[in-house]
Amino acid sequence: MEGYNPKMVEIARNYRQFTQQQLSSMLKNINQPNLSKYEQGFLEISSKKYQIIAQALNFPVSFFQQKDLLINLSSLDYKEQKKVPKKALVKLLTDIKIIIKGIECTLNEMKIESPRFSYDLSNGWTPETAARKFRETLNIPQGGIDSLIEYLDKSQIIVHYYDTNVTSFDAITSYTDNGIAVILLNKHLSYYERKQILSRELAHLCLHINCNAPKTGNSQSEADGFANEFLMPEQECVEDLRALTFNKLQDFVDRWKVSKSFIVNRARAINAINESTQKYMTVELVRRKEKESHQPNFEEQYLTNLAEKLEIIRKEGTGAWPKTDEEIAASANLSVQDFEKLFLSTYN
């Protein structure tokens, strides 16, 4: 049927976590073999049948008139990827596609387009030099980064929290079809984890997604190198770190806005401390339960720049704005319930 996309049937079905058999049992005159052919594009679906499927899955018909989103998975970061059950992985990727597509549609009127940052590692760049250049591009002053999201907002990079029970999922970065860079972070990460992982995602954005260089197979280690230099540039911290003691760790946290364990590992990586000192400090952090769990003394920014943009659309709008939640959900081709779950409840 012209104007409809059969691939979106599979995406909607996976979002509801129905098998083909389960969905077909809810549909009149559509059996499982034909449903499979519909999803693969081997059989044409009539407009009337799209309406039946949309009603069964509780999606607006407009949802099935969208192009499928092809996500670049180079930044999909799993701690233990092989341990993620297949069903959970399918649900995860489906949610991500719907969220990124929803962001694209919802922010369409804002005419946002993110710059295409690209540092080709096969052409003289290293993760560390790219990180320093990216700090310069974002106009980040020397020292720790107080509010990273504010800097990203100026470059039109959208950050959003994703509420998932897949604990091994950290984040993913992708572009929408109309050029918006989107980073999805696991909502349940701690402040320090979010900051470090967000920095790694920026590495994927700069080094992997936009770069045509051959893949090296070391994307995660390259991202780590970028993130370490981005959060604590060696030239700025190495001399101070040579005088690092356990009792001075909190002073470094206050200056660099990263965790104590990150500081210890960074100091060892740039040879500011020796291996035995690193081991002693790490053991002490574990013994005192301070490795990652301690809270920052400075104010944490919980809202992301996507939340702020949604508030503009809802309350402060100009022209066609403000809009109700129902209108925003419709622009995202979602029901109000799904829009609230995917875009609003993550900040509660």
Secondary structure per residue as TSV (DSSP state, phi and psi in degrees):
chain	resnum	aa	ss	phi	psi
A	1	M	-	360.0	120.5
A	2	E	T	-63.0	137.1
A	3	G	T	94.0	-8.8
A	4	Y	-	-116.6	156.7
A	5	N	-	-123.6	108.8
A	6	P	T	-62.6	-24.0
A	7	K	H	-62.3	-28.5
A	8	M	H	-70.8	-19.5
A	9	V	H	-65.1	-46.3
A	10	E	H	-63.0	-40.8
A	11	I	H	-63.1	-45.7
A	12	A	H	-63.9	-40.5
A	13	R	H	-64.1	-44.6
A	14	N	H	-65.8	-33.9
A	15	Y	H	-62.6	-39.6
A	16	R	H	-80.3	-5.8
A	17	Q	T	61.4	42.2
A	18	F	-	-100.6	142.8
A	19	T	-	-78.6	166.8
A	20	Q	H	-60.6	-38.2
A	21	Q	H	-63.6	-43.4
A	22	Q	H	-64.1	-44.4
A	23	L	H	-67.3	-44.1
A	24	S	H	-62.3	-30.5
A	25	S	H	-69.3	-16.9
A	26	M	H	-93.2	-7.6
A	27	L	S	-109.0	134.8
A	28	K	T	-79.1	127.9
A	29	N	T	65.5	23.1
A	30	I	-	-129.2	108.6
A	31	N	-	-90.9	173.5
A	32	Q	H	-63.6	-44.5
A	33	P	H	-59.8	-40.8
A	34	N	H	-70.5	-36.1
A	35	L	H	-61.4	-41.7
A	36	S	H	-60.5	-42.4
A	37	K	H	-67.8	-34.6
A	38	Y	H	-60.9	-48.6
A	39	E	H	-63.8	-32.9
A	40	Q	H	-85.9	-5.6
A	41	G	T	82.2	12.9
A	42	F	S	-82.1	-22.8
A	43	L	S	-125.2	138.8
A	44	E	-	-78.9	140.0
A	45	I	-	-101.8	129.1
A	46	S	-	-73.6	160.8
A	47	S	H	-58.8	-39.4
A	48	K	H	-63.9	-40.1
A	49	K	H	-70.8	-33.8
A	50	Y	H	-60.0	-41.2
A	51	Q	H	-63.9	-38.7
A	52	I	H	-65.9	-44.8
A	53	I	H	-64.5	-43.0
A	54	A	H	-60.3	-42.0
A	55	Q	H	-66.4	-41.8
A	56	A	H	-64.9	-35.1
A	57	L	H	-94.6	-2.9
A	58	N	T	58.5	48.2
A	59	F	-	-121.7	146.9
A	60	P	-	-62.9	148.6
A	61	V	G	-58.5	-31.7
A	62	S	G	-61.0	-23.8
A	63	F	G	-58.9	-36.1
A	64	F	G	-85.4	3.6
A	65	Q	G	-104.2	9.9
A	66	Q	S	-94.3	155.9
A	67	K	-	-75.2	145.8
A	68	D	-	-67.0	141.9
A	69	L	-	-91.4	123.1
A	70	L	-	-92.8	106.7
A	71	I	-	-90.4	132.2
A	72	N	-	-76.9	116.3
A	73	L	G	-92.8	12.5
A	74	S	G	-63.7	-22.0
A	75	S	G	-103.2	3.0
A	76	L	-	-67.8	110.6
A	77	D	-	-107.5	112.2
A	78	Y	B	-114.6	139.2
A	79	K	S	-72.2	-41.7
A	80	E	S	-138.6	74.2
A	81	Q	G	-56.6	-40.1
A	82	K	G	-68.4	-16.6
A	83	K	G	-88.6	-5.2
A	84	V	S	-78.5	118.0
A	85	P	-	-58.5	147.3
A	86	K	H	-57.7	-42.3
A	87	K	H	-62.7	-41.2
A	88	A	H	-67.4	-36.0
A	89	L	H	-67.0	-41.6
A	90	V	H	-61.0	-45.1
A	91	K	H	-62.5	-42.5
A	92	L	H	-59.0	-51.5
A	93	L	H	-66.0	-34.7
A	94	T	H	-65.6	-47.2
A	95	D	H	-57.9	-43.9
A	96	I	H	-61.0	-44.4
A	97	K	H	-61.2	-43.6
A	98	I	H	-66.7	-41.4
A	99	I	H	-63.9	-48.4
A	100	I	H	-65.1	-39.6
A	101	K	H	-64.5	-39.9
A	102	G	H	-64.5	-38.7
A	103	I	H	-62.6	-44.3
A	104	E	H	-57.3	-48.6
A	105	C	H	-70.3	-41.3
A	106	T	H	-66.5	-39.7
A	107	L	T	-93.1	7.6
A	108	N	G	-56.2	-40.5
A	109	E	G	-69.9	-18.2
A	110	M	G	-79.8	-9.3
A	111	K	T	55.5	45.1
A	112	I	-	-83.0	134.8
A	113	E	-	-142.8	121.9
A	114	S	-	-82.4	143.0
A	115	P	-	-61.4	152.5
A	116	R	-	-97.4	92.4
A	117	F	-	-76.7	133.7
A	118	S	-	-152.0	121.1
A	119	Y	-	-124.4	106.2
A	120	D	-	-78.5	111.0
A	121	L	G	-69.1	-15.2
A	122	S	G	-89.5	2.2
A	123	N	G	-126.4	37.9
A	124	G	T	100.1	-17.1
A	125	W	-	-78.7	149.1
A	126	T	-	-117.5	162.9
A	127	P	H	-55.4	-35.7
A	128	E	H	-72.5	-43.6
A	129	T	H	-67.9	-34.4
A	130	A	H	-65.1	-39.4
A	131	A	H	-63.7	-42.7
A	132	R	H	-65.2	-40.5
A	133	K	H	-65.8	-37.9
A	134	F	H	-68.6	-38.4
A	135	R	H	-58.2	-43.3
A	136	E	H	-64.3	-41.6
A	137	T	H	-62.7	-37.1
A	138	L	T	-83.5	-1.2
A	139	N	T	60.1	41.3
A	140	I	-	-84.5	124.8
A	141	P	-	-72.1	173.7
A	142	Q	S	-62.3	154.4
A	143	G	S	96.5	-166.9
A	144	G	-	-70.5	160.6
A	145	I	-	-99.9	112.5
A	146	D	S	-68.7	-55.7
A	147	S	-	-132.6	89.0
A	148	L	H	-60.8	-37.7
A	149	I	H	-63.0	-33.7
A	150	E	H	-62.6	-40.4
A	151	Y	H	-67.4	-39.3
A	152	L	H	-67.5	-34.3
A	153	D	H	-61.3	-37.1
A	154	K	H	-65.4	-25.2
A	155	S	T	-98.9	12.4
A	156	Q	T	59.8	35.8
A	157	I	E	-97.6	119.3
A	158	I	E	-89.5	132.4
A	159	V	E	-119.0	133.9
A	160	H	E	-143.0	143.7
A	161	Y	E	-87.7	140.7
A	162	Y	E	-118.4	123.5
A	163	D	-	-89.0	105.3
A	164	T	-	-135.7	148.8
A	165	N	S	-93.4	6.1
A	166	V	-	-81.6	91.8
A	167	T	T	-65.7	-21.2
A	168	S	T	-82.7	-5.0
A	169	F	B	-87.4	128.6
A	170	D	-	-103.5	-55.0
A	171	A	E	-168.6	166.0
A	172	I	E	-148.9	148.3
A	173	T	E	-124.0	136.4
A	174	S	E	-155.6	166.0
A	175	Y	E	-105.2	142.5
A	176	T	-	-75.4	168.9
A	177	D	T	-63.4	-25.1
A	178	N	T	-101.1	20.3
A	179	G	S	91.7	17.2
A	180	I	-	-92.3	125.4
A	181	A	E	-79.3	126.3
A	182	V	E	-125.4	130.8
A	183	I	E	-117.2	120.9
A	184	L	E	-101.7	125.6
A	185	L	E	-113.1	141.6
A	186	N	E	-60.7	123.2
A	187	K	T	-59.1	-28.8
A	188	H	T	-89.5	6.0
A	189	L	S	-72.3	150.9
A	190	S	-	-73.3	169.2
A	191	Y	H	-54.6	-50.2
A	192	Y	H	-69.0	-37.5
A	193	E	H	-61.9	-44.7
A	194	R	H	-59.3	-42.8
A	195	K	H	-66.0	-43.5
A	196	Q	H	-67.8	-43.0
A	197	I	H	-70.0	-37.5
A	198	L	H	-60.2	-39.4
A	199	S	H	-65.3	-36.9
A	200	R	H	-66.1	-38.5
A	201	E	H	-65.2	-33.9
A	202	L	H	-64.5	-33.4
A	203	A	H	-62.5	-46.1
A	204	H	H	-61.1	-38.7
A	205	L	I	-62.1	-42.1
A	206	C	I	-85.8	-33.5
A	207	L	I	-103.9	-24.2
A	208	H	I	-122.6	-48.1
A	209	I	I	-68.6	-43.1
A	210	N	S	-95.9	1.1
A	211	C	-	-101.9	133.6
A	212	N	-	-89.8	4.0
A	213	A	S	-67.2	152.9
A	214	P	-	-59.6	141.7
A	215	K	-	-68.6	134.9
A	216	T	-	-91.2	-16.4
A	217	G	S	83.7	0.3
A	218	N	-	-114.9	32.9
A	219	S	H	-62.2	-36.3
A	220	Q	H	-70.6	-41.7
A	221	S	H	-67.9	-35.0
A	222	E	H	-64.7	-40.2
A	223	A	H	-65.6	-38.4
A	224	D	H	-63.9	-43.8
A	225	G	H	-61.0	-41.8
A	226	F	H	-62.9	-48.9
A	227	A	H	-62.5	-41.7
A	228	N	H	-61.7	-44.4
A	229	E	H	-73.2	-33.8
A	230	F	H	-65.5	-42.4
A	231	L	H	-82.9	-32.4
A	232	M	S	-140.5	83.6
A	233	P	-	-57.1	129.4
A	234	E	H	-55.1	-44.5
A	235	Q	H	-63.2	-27.7
A	236	E	H	-85.4	-24.1
A	237	C	H	-117.3	-14.8
A	238	V	H	-61.7	-42.1
A	239	E	H	-65.7	-44.2
A	240	D	H	-64.1	-38.0
A	241	L	H	-68.1	-22.0
A	242	R	T	-66.2	-21.1
A	243	A	T	-101.5	16.2
A	244	L	-	-67.8	132.0
A	245	T	-	-128.4	165.8
A	246	F	G	-59.7	-40.3
A	247	N	G	-69.9	-16.0
A	248	K	G	-93.6	-1.9
A	249	L	H	-58.1	-41.6
A	250	Q	H	-64.1	-34.2
A	251	D	H	-61.7	-39.0
A	252	F	H	-69.8	-36.3
A	253	V	H	-60.8	-45.8
A	254	D	H	-62.9	-33.3
A	255	R	H	-81.9	-42.8
A	256	W	H	-99.5	-10.2
A	257	K	-	59.6	38.5
A	258	V	S	-131.8	171.3
A	259	S	-	-75.3	163.6
A	260	K	H	-63.2	-41.5
A	261	S	H	-66.2	-35.5
A	262	F	H	-61.9	-42.9
A	263	I	H	-63.3	-43.7
A	264	V	H	-61.7	-47.2
A	265	N	H	-67.5	-35.4
A	266	R	H	-66.7	-41.3
A	267	A	H	-61.3	-40.1
A	268	R	H	-69.9	-39.6
A	269	A	H	-62.3	-32.0
A	270	I	T	-103.3	17.3
A	271	N	T	61.2	30.9
A	272	A	S	-81.6	-24.6
A	273	I	S	-132.1	161.2
A	274	N	-	-91.1	175.9
A	275	E	H	-65.0	-38.4
A	276	S	H	-67.2	-36.9
A	277	T	H	-66.2	-41.7
A	278	Q	H	-60.0	-45.0
A	279	K	H	-63.0	-44.4
A	280	Y	H	-60.2	-48.2
A	281	M	H	-65.2	-38.8
A	282	T	H	-64.8	-43.3
A	283	V	H	-62.2	-40.9
A	284	E	H	-65.2	-40.2
A	285	L	H	-63.1	-40.3
A	286	V	H	-67.7	-44.3
A	287	R	H	-61.3	-38.8
A	288	R	T	-89.8	2.8
A	289	K	T	57.6	43.0
A	290	E	-	-117.1	7.9
A	291	K	S	-61.4	-47.5
A	292	E	S	-136.1	-14.9
A	293	S	-	-83.7	-19.3
A	294	H	-	-67.4	146.5
A	295	Q	-	-91.6	149.8
A	296	P	-	-68.9	150.1
A	297	N	S	-79.3	-17.8
A	298	F	S	-94.1	162.4
A	299	E	-	-67.9	132.3
A	300	E	-	-89.9	136.6
A	301	Q	-	-92.3	107.9
A	302	Y	-	-84.5	-37.8
A	303	L	S	-75.9	144.3
A	304	T	-	-99.2	172.1
A	305	N	H	-69.7	-21.7
A	306	L	H	-67.1	-42.6
A	307	A	H	-58.6	-40.9
A	308	E	H	-65.8	-39.1
A	309	K	H	-68.6	-36.7
A	310	L	H	-65.0	-36.2
A	311	E	H	-65.3	-36.3
A	312	I	I	-61.1	-45.9
A	313	I	I	-64.7	-37.3
A	314	R	I	-79.3	-32.2
A	315	K	I	-124.4	-36.7
A	316	E	I	-107.2	7.2
A	317	G	-	-55.6	161.2
A	318	T	-	-125.1	159.8
A	319	G	T	65.9	-115.0
A	320	A	T	-78.3	-4.3
A	321	W	-	-100.5	165.7
A	322	P	-	-73.4	162.8
A	323	K	-	-123.2	151.6
A	324	T	-	-77.9	166.2
A	325	D	H	-61.1	-34.6
A	326	E	H	-63.4	-41.0
A	327	E	H	-69.9	-38.8
A	328	I	H	-67.2	-42.0
A	329	A	H	-60.3	-42.1
A	330	A	H	-64.0	-37.7
A	331	S	H	-67.4	-25.6
A	332	A	T	-88.8	1.1
A	333	N	T	60.2	41.4
A	334	L	S	-132.7	160.5
A	335	S	-	-72.7	160.1
A	336	V	H	-59.7	-39.7
A	337	Q	H	-63.2	-43.8
A	338	D	H	-70.0	-37.7
A	339	F	H	-62.7	-44.8
A	340	E	I	-63.3	-39.9
A	341	K	I	-66.2	-43.7
A	342	L	I	-85.4	-25.1
A	343	F	I	-121.5	-25.9
A	344	L	I	-109.2	-40.9
A	345	S	G	-67.0	-19.8
A	346	T	G	-67.9	-14.1
A	347	Y	G	-104.9	7.7
A	348	N	-	-93.7	360.0
